[in-house]
Amino acid sequence: MSIRKLNVAVSGLGRMGARHALHFLTRTPRANLVAAFSPDEKEIAWAKTRLAPYGVQLYTNYDEMLQHERLEAVVVSTVTTVHAEQAIKAIQRGLHVLCEKPLSTDVEISQSVLDASRKRPDLKVMCGFSRRFDASYRDAHARTTSGSIGTPSVFRSQTCDKLDPSGFFVAYAQFSGGIFVDCNIHDIDLALWFFGPDSTVKSCYAVGITAVQPGLRKWGDVDNGVGVVEFHNRKIAYFYSSRMMASGQHDMTEIIGTEGKLTVNAQPSQTLTEMWEAGGVRREMPQTYYGRFEQAFVTEANEFTECCLEGGEVPVPLEGAVKALRIGAALQESLRTGSKIEFDPNGRTIEKAKL
């Protein structure tokens, strides 16, 4: 008896898109990678050697790829500015969608993806918040929901990238939406996950500096940012993001409850090996975000495929992606203006009277 498989296409073959393509090609048993799109000549050249030999049809036109025979799902991993447009086109074509985060850098445009998905309840549409698929975060969430630390009240989380002197993040800043939307969006999503879907934001305040990459100032961005978010249910989240870590990638989280606390990846380590040397004991840590969360991305691909084939609920509800972006955008606005952004219990921004 043959196993039913999902026919998948990947849009975008850059850093993350190429990894998605290889995950669906070689590490997702119930998926068939049948097509891939990129407008970039170098990415297509890569795909001709890594994907085409396995029967993957390559396209330089996204709309043409959507018409690929028997296509069932699309993974959107292009530049952020076209995430929403491509996701909506796929939905309107009747295709399941896994979209890289964020859906957009604009809240209203992100909402349009959610609106389009609600018109097609038969389709599975998911935003890829990879940390929700990480075994350690899932363990911490299960312990939190079981009541092991009482009521979670304070959430502290960070995304800290190793310093990249190539200038990539400076160039990317014109598309990324800013450090809170690009980096801390993962931490914001985690806070909403751990605090519960009914948590509504009350206020956002952010500060930041450009310590090592002054070119970011051109785009109104920073290489180190701190944001504090207050919720109406008397809970607080603290977010830190950095792009200048010397030793490697350090993404960690602390959940503080009324009866205890949990930490995830407080002491990062690439492996269980420790080097006992004349100068002391040391261990190596992941150097990139993918190095830390590779298996989470693979799990994400497999669970997305499974829910498309079996009709189950998506592991990450799309509504949360819009809520997370709303908070990230408010933190960016606070960073830019120096003002505290406040919201009413219904999530509407409170306009301050001008004197």
C-alpha positions as CSV (number, residue, x, y, z in Angstrom):
1,M,0.0,0.0,0.0
2,S,1.5,3.3,-1.1
3,I,1.9,6.1,1.5
4,R,0.0,9.3,0.6
5,K,2.5,12.2,0.2
6,L,2.0,16.0,0.0
7,N,3.3,17.7,-3.2
8,V,5.2,20.8,-2.0
9,A,6.9,23.8,-3.7
10,V,9.3,26.2,-2.1
11,S,9.3,29.9,-3.0
12,G,12.7,31.5,-2.4
13,L,16.0,29.7,-2.2
14,G,18.1,32.1,-0.1
15,R,19.6,31.2,3.3
16,M,16.4,29.8,4.8
17,G,14.6,28.9,1.6
18,A,17.4,26.5,0.5
19,R,17.2,24.8,3.9
20,H,13.5,24.4,3.7
21,A,13.9,22.9,0.2
22,L,16.4,20.3,1.5
23,H,14.2,19.5,4.5
24,F,11.2,18.8,2.4
25,L,13.3,16.9,-0.2
26,T,15.3,14.7,2.1
27,R,14.0,14.9,5.7
28,T,10.2,14.9,5.4
29,P,9.1,11.4,4.5
30,R,5.5,12.2,3.7
31,A,6.4,15.2,1.4
32,N,7.4,15.4,-2.3
33,L,9.3,18.5,-3.2
34,V,8.0,19.0,-6.8
35,A,8.9,22.6,-7.6
36,A,10.9,25.6,-6.4
37,F,11.0,29.3,-7.4
38,S,13.6,32.0,-7.3
39,P,14.2,35.1,-9.3
40,D,17.9,35.0,-8.4
41,E,20.3,33.5,-10.9
42,K,22.7,32.3,-8.2
43,E,19.9,30.6,-6.3
44,I,18.7,28.9,-9.5
45,A,22.2,27.7,-10.2
46,W,22.4,26.2,-6.8
47,A,19.0,24.5,-7.3
48,K,20.1,23.0,-10.6
49,T,22.8,21.0,-8.8
50,R,21.0,20.3,-5.5
51,L,17.3,20.0,-6.4
52,A,16.8,19.5,-10.2
53,P,18.6,16.1,-10.2
54,Y,15.9,14.8,-7.9
55,G,13.1,15.8,-10.3
56,V,12.3,19.2,-8.8
57,Q,11.0,21.6,-11.4
58,L,12.6,25.1,-11.2
59,Y,10.8,28.3,-11.9
60,T,11.8,32.0,-12.2
61,N,8.2,33.1,-12.2
62,Y,6.1,32.6,-9.0
63,D,2.7,32.6,-10.7
64,E,3.8,29.9,-13.1
65,M,5.1,27.8,-10.2
66,L,1.6,28.0,-8.6
67,Q,0.2,26.3,-11.7
68,H,2.5,23.3,-11.3
69,E,0.5,20.1,-11.9
70,R,-0.9,18.5,-8.7
71,L,0.8,21.1,-6.5
72,E,-0.8,21.0,-3.0
73,A,1.3,23.3,-0.7
74,V,3.8,26.2,-0.9
75,V,6.5,27.2,1.5
76,V,7.0,30.9,1.3
77,S,10.6,31.9,2.2
78,T,11.4,34.8,0.0
79,V,12.2,38.3,1.2
80,T,9.9,39.5,3.9
81,T,8.3,42.3,1.8
82,V,6.6,39.7,-0.5
83,H,5.6,37.1,2.1
84,A,2.0,38.3,2.4
85,E,1.5,38.7,-1.4
86,Q,2.8,35.3,-2.2
87,A,0.9,33.6,0.7
88,I,-2.4,35.2,-0.4
89,K,-1.8,34.1,-4.0
90,A,-1.2,30.5,-2.9
91,I,-4.3,30.5,-0.7
92,Q,-6.4,31.9,-3.6
93,R,-5.0,29.1,-5.7
94,G,-6.3,26.6,-3.2
95,L,-2.9,25.6,-1.7
96,H,-1.8,25.0,1.8
97,V,0.8,27.6,3.0
98,L,3.8,27.5,5.4
99,C,5.1,31.1,5.5
100,E,8.4,32.2,7.1
101,K,8.1,34.8,9.8
102,P,6.9,37.5,9.8
103,L,3.9,37.5,7.5
104,S,4.8,41.1,6.8
105,T,6.5,44.0,8.5
106,D,3.1,45.8,8.3
107,V,0.3,44.8,10.7
108,E,-2.6,45.5,8.3
109,I,-0.9,43.5,5.5
110,S,-0.4,40.6,7.9
111,Q,-4.1,40.8,8.8
112,S,-4.9,40.5,5.1
113,V,-3.2,37.1,5.1
114,L,-5.3,36.0,8.1
115,D,-8.4,37.3,6.4
116,A,-7.6,35.3,3.2
117,S,-7.0,32.2,5.2
118,R,-10.4,32.5,7.0
119,K,-12.1,32.5,3.6
120,R,-10.6,29.0,3.0
121,P,-11.0,27.0,6.2
122,D,-10.2,23.9,4.2
123,L,-6.6,25.0,3.8
124,K,-3.8,24.9,6.4
125,V,-2.0,28.2,6.7
126,M,0.8,28.5,9.2
127,C,3.5,31.1,10.1
128,G,6.8,29.4,10.8
129,F,7.7,30.2,14.4
130,S,10.5,27.6,14.7
131,R,11.0,27.6,18.4
132,R,7.6,26.1,19.0
133,F,8.9,23.0,17.4
134,D,12.1,22.8,19.6
135,A,12.1,19.9,22.1
136,S,13.3,22.0,25.0
137,Y,10.8,24.8,24.5
138,R,8.0,22.2,24.2
139,D,9.2,20.6,27.4
140,A,9.2,24.0,29.2
141,H,5.7,24.8,27.9
142,A,4.3,21.4,29.0
143,R,5.8,22.0,32.5
144,T,4.3,25.5,32.6
145,T,0.8,24.4,31.6
146,S,0.9,21.6,34.1
147,G,1.3,24.2,36.9
148,S,4.8,23.1,37.9
149,I,5.9,26.8,38.4
150,G,2.5,28.2,39.5
151,T,1.2,31.1,37.4
152,P,3.7,32.3,34.8
153,S,4.1,36.1,35.6
154,V,7.4,37.3,34.1
155,F,8.9,36.2,30.8
156,R,12.4,37.1,29.8
157,S,13.7,36.0,26.4
158,Q,16.5,37.0,24.0
159,T,17.7,36.4,20.4
160,C,21.4,37.1,20.2
161,D,23.2,36.6,16.8
162,K,26.9,36.2,16.4
163,L,28.5,39.3,15.0
164,D,28.5,39.2,11.2
165,P,31.1,41.7,9.9
166,S,30.1,41.1,6.2
167,G,27.4,43.9,6.4
168,F,24.5,41.4,5.7
169,F,22.3,42.7,8.5
170,V,22.9,46.3,7.5
171,A,21.7,45.6,4.0
172,Y,18.9,43.5,5.2
173,A,17.6,46.2,7.6
174,Q,15.8,48.0,4.7
175,F,13.5,44.9,4.4
176,S,13.5,43.4,7.9
177,G,11.1,45.7,9.7
178,G,13.7,46.3,12.5
179,I,15.4,44.3,15.1
180,F,12.2,43.7,17.2
181,V,10.2,42.5,14.2
182,D,13.1,40.5,12.7
183,C,14.8,39.0,15.8
184,N,12.5,39.4,18.8
185,I,9.4,38.2,16.9
186,H,10.3,34.7,18.0
187,D,10.5,35.8,21.6
188,I,7.3,37.7,21.4
189,D,5.5,34.6,20.0
190,L,6.9,32.5,22.8
191,A,5.6,35.0,25.4
192,L,2.1,34.8,23.9
193,W,2.4,31.0,23.9
194,F,3.5,30.7,27.5
195,F,1.2,33.4,28.8
196,G,-1.8,32.1,26.9
197,P,-3.8,33.2,23.8
198,D,-6.0,35.5,25.9
199,S,-3.1,37.7,27.0
200,T,-3.6,41.2,25.6
201,V,-0.9,43.8,25.4
202,K,-1.2,46.9,27.6
203,S,2.0,48.8,26.8
204,C,5.3,48.6,24.9
205,Y,8.5,50.5,25.5
206,A,11.8,50.0,23.8
207,V,15.4,51.4,23.7
208,G,18.4,50.5,21.6
209,I,21.9,51.3,20.5
210,T,24.2,50.8,17.5
211,A,27.3,49.6,19.2
212,V,29.2,47.9,16.3
213,Q,27.2,48.5,13.1
214,P,26.5,52.3,12.7
215,G,25.2,51.7,9.2
216,L,22.0,50.4,10.7
217,R,21.1,54.0,11.7
218,K,20.3,54.8,8.0
219,W,17.3,52.4,8.3
220,G,16.4,53.5,11.8
221,D,17.6,50.2,13.3
222,V,19.9,49.2,16.1
223,D,22.2,46.2,16.8
224,N,21.1,45.9,20.4
225,G,17.6,46.5,21.6
226,V,15.7,46.0,24.8
227,G,11.9,46.0,25.0
228,V,9.4,45.7,27.9
229,V,5.8,44.6,27.2
230,E,3.1,44.8,29.9
231,F,-0.1,42.8,29.6
232,H,-3.5,43.6,30.9
233,N,-3.5,40.4,33.0
234,R,-0.7,41.7,35.1
235,K,2.1,39.9,33.4
236,I,5.4,41.3,32.0
237,A,7.7,40.3,29.2
238,Y,11.3,41.5,28.7
239,F,13.0,41.1,25.4
240,Y,16.6,41.5,24.4
241,S,18.0,41.3,20.9
242,S,21.6,41.6,19.7
243,R,23.7,41.2,16.6
244,M,27.1,41.5,18.1
245,M,27.7,38.3,20.2
246,A,31.4,37.3,20.1
247,S,31.1,33.6,21.0
248,G,28.1,32.5,18.9
249,Q,24.3,32.3,18.8
250,H,22.7,32.6,22.3
251,D,18.9,32.4,22.3
252,M,17.6,31.8,25.8
253,T,14.4,32.1,27.7
254,E,13.4,32.4,31.4
255,I,9.8,31.8,32.6
256,I,9.2,33.0,36.1
257,G,6.2,31.8,38.0
258,T,4.6,32.3,41.4
259,E,6.0,28.9,42.5
260,G,9.3,28.6,40.6
261,K,10.9,29.3,37.3
262,L,12.2,27.5,34.1
263,T,15.1,28.4,31.8
264,V,15.7,27.2,28.3
265,N,19.3,27.3,26.9
266,A,20.7,29.5,29.7
267,Q,24.1,27.7,29.2
268,P,24.3,27.1,25.5
269,S,26.3,24.1,24.2
270,Q,26.8,22.7,20.7
271,T,27.4,19.2,22.1
272,L,27.8,17.5,25.5
273,T,31.6,17.7,25.1
274,E,33.6,19.8,27.5
275,M,37.2,20.8,27.0
276,W,39.2,20.6,30.2
277,E,42.3,22.7,29.5
278,A,45.1,24.5,31.3
279,G,43.1,27.7,31.3
280,G,39.9,26.1,32.6
281,V,36.9,24.2,31.3
282,R,35.1,25.4,28.2
283,R,32.4,24.2,25.7
284,E,31.5,25.2,22.2
285,M,28.2,26.8,21.4
286,P,26.1,27.0,18.1
287,Q,27.4,29.7,15.8
288,T,24.1,30.4,14.0
289,Y,20.4,30.4,14.6
290,Y,20.0,27.4,12.3
291,G,22.8,25.6,14.2
292,R,20.7,25.9,17.3
293,F,17.3,25.1,15.8
294,E,18.0,22.8,12.8
295,Q,16.0,19.9,14.2
296,A,13.1,22.3,15.1
297,F,12.9,23.3,11.4
298,V,12.8,19.7,10.4
299,T,10.0,18.9,12.9
300,E,8.1,22.0,11.7
301,A,8.2,20.6,8.1
302,N,7.0,17.2,9.1
303,E,4.2,18.4,11.4
304,F,3.0,20.9,8.7
305,T,3.0,18.1,6.2
306,E,1.1,15.8,8.6
307,C,-1.7,18.3,9.3
308,C,-2.2,19.0,5.6
309,L,-2.5,15.3,4.8
310,E,-4.5,14.3,7.9
311,G,-6.7,17.4,8.3
312,G,-5.5,18.2,11.9
313,E,-5.1,21.7,13.4
314,V,-2.0,23.6,12.5
315,P,0.6,23.6,15.3
316,V,0.8,27.4,15.3
317,P,-2.5,29.3,14.8
318,L,-2.2,32.1,12.3
319,E,-3.9,34.6,14.6
320,G,-0.8,34.6,16.9
321,A,1.4,35.7,14.1
322,V,-0.6,38.9,13.7
323,K,-0.6,39.5,17.4
324,A,3.1,39.0,17.6
325,L,3.8,41.4,14.8
326,R,1.5,44.0,16.4
327,I,3.7,43.9,19.5
328,G,6.9,43.9,17.5
329,A,5.8,46.9,15.4
330,A,4.8,48.8,18.6
331,L,8.3,48.1,20.0
332,Q,9.8,49.5,16.8
333,E,7.6,52.6,17.1
334,S,8.6,53.1,20.7
335,L,12.3,52.7,19.7
336,R,11.9,55.3,17.0
337,T,9.9,57.8,18.9
338,G,11.1,57.3,22.5
339,S,7.5,57.0,23.6
340,K,5.6,54.4,25.5
341,I,2.9,52.8,23.3
342,E,-0.3,52.0,25.2
343,F,-3.3,49.8,24.3
344,D,-6.8,49.4,25.6
345,P,-8.1,46.0,26.7
346,N,-9.4,45.4,23.1
347,G,-6.0,45.9,21.6
348,R,-6.5,49.4,20.2
349,T,-3.8,51.9,20.5
350,I,-4.5,54.7,23.0
351,E,-3.9,58.0,21.4
352,K,-2.2,60.5,23.7
353,A,-3.5,64.0,23.9
354,K,-1.2,66.6,22.4
355,L,-0.6,69.7,24.4
